[in-house]
Every structure is written in C-alpha cells, then in structure tokens.
Amino acid sequence: MTLPIITTERVIREAGVARISEDATKLIIAEAETYIKNVATKSYTYATHAGRNTLKDIDVKAALGIE
C-alpha cells in the first residue's frame, strides 16, 4: 500500500463520509491503487503506440474514454 491513509481519509471525508474504519480505508486504498495501475497501463499502451515513452494527458484521456 503506497497511498497515505491520512490523505485517503481526508478525500473520503470530502465525499461526505463522517467516519470510516482503518480496515475500510485500506480496502479503498487497495482498490484505488489497482484502478490507478490499470489506467496507467492502458495509457502507456496509447503512448507507446504513438511512439512515446512519456504519458501525456491525451493518453490518459484516451484510456479513460474522455474527449
């Protein structure tokens, strides 16, 4: 787990959740990290197809299906 618990809890509170257990926070972190890795992998596919090694916003947008 690499995302900070405190930061994640702050984001969860900003979503309107008043209280959350540490175990629930850790599960959300694990899922968020998996999601981030999946988006990054798909984005990198677009970047390499374009002949680049650097991800750009256009690669992430393409991976997410926006714009």
Summary of the structure (lengths in Angstrom):
residues: 67
radius of gyration: 15.2
end to end distance: 31.3
largest distance: 46.2
contacts: 145
relative contact order: 0.12
helix: 69%
strand: 0%
